[in-house]
Amino acid sequence: MDEGRRADGAGGLFAFPRRIDPAAFSGAPLDAIKCAAAVLMVGDHVDTILLDGHAVLLWRLGRIAFPLFCLVLALHLARGADPGRYVLALLVLAVPVQAVYAAAFPYGTSEGNILFTLAAGAALSAALARAGEALRHLAFALGLALVFLAPALAKTAVDFGLAGILLPAALRLALERPRAFGIWGLAVVVGLNWHGWHPRGEVAWLSALADAATILVGTGLIALAALRLAGRPRFLPAYALQAFYPAHLLVLTLLRAMA
């Protein structure tokens, strides 16, 4: 175990690791990440649905939730989960959840919910896992060019848009080869928060980088904290998160209607 750990992190204390072992997150650590993502997601949705977007801190912390869900997806696929079954399970749930999503958010009638985004991300991740090196880099380069040059177009169709679809694939490849694909993961996180040019002609890089920094620091701290549970069995029931997602949206929508 120690020899393998040294091999993965060879090159000094601050060297970029050659590989991140997804098995280290098996059991309780993965469930802990799911719980953290769920809590941050609820805070973000409370701000959006009940507080009309006035709780800026809840929104900013909520930006960490989706990357955590993508990390969970990437870890499952990296550990050998069947991508076909994963995509199918997400789509089967996404279709009925869409009605709840549309009732919860004003933009829900014009875009698909996060489950569609994750399903597309899982499909892309599986495709790039079988692709050659050059095609992988080309896919991220073209995708991010659209994200940064035409953000309005790239954010249509599904929640979090094209950057949200790219993120699971970037994270999965970064787990296997951080030195080759870690930079794409960083770029996609920035793209996730990129909204184009301000009306006065100012570039929105500062805002995008600040939100990306929040995501990277928050995700890193949560992942490190989760690893303290390494070796312990999972504590969440199967499909708990899949049931929680539509349930919390329904509760918040009903609370808004009552208020």
Buried (B, 14 or more C-beta within 10 A) or exposed (E): EEEEEEEEBEEEEEEEBBBBBBEBBBBBBBBBBBBBBBEBBBBBBBBBBBEEEEBEEBBBBBBBBBBBBBBBBBBBBBBEBEBEEBBEBBBEBBEEBBBBBBBBBEEBEEBBBBBBBBBBBBBBBBBBBEBEEEEBBEBBEEBBEBBBEEBEEBBEBBBBBBBBBBBBBBBBBBBBBBEBBBBBBBBBBBBBBBEBEEEEEEEBEEBBBEBBEBBBEBBEEBBEEBBEBEEEEBEBEEEBBBEBBBEBBBBBBEEBEEE
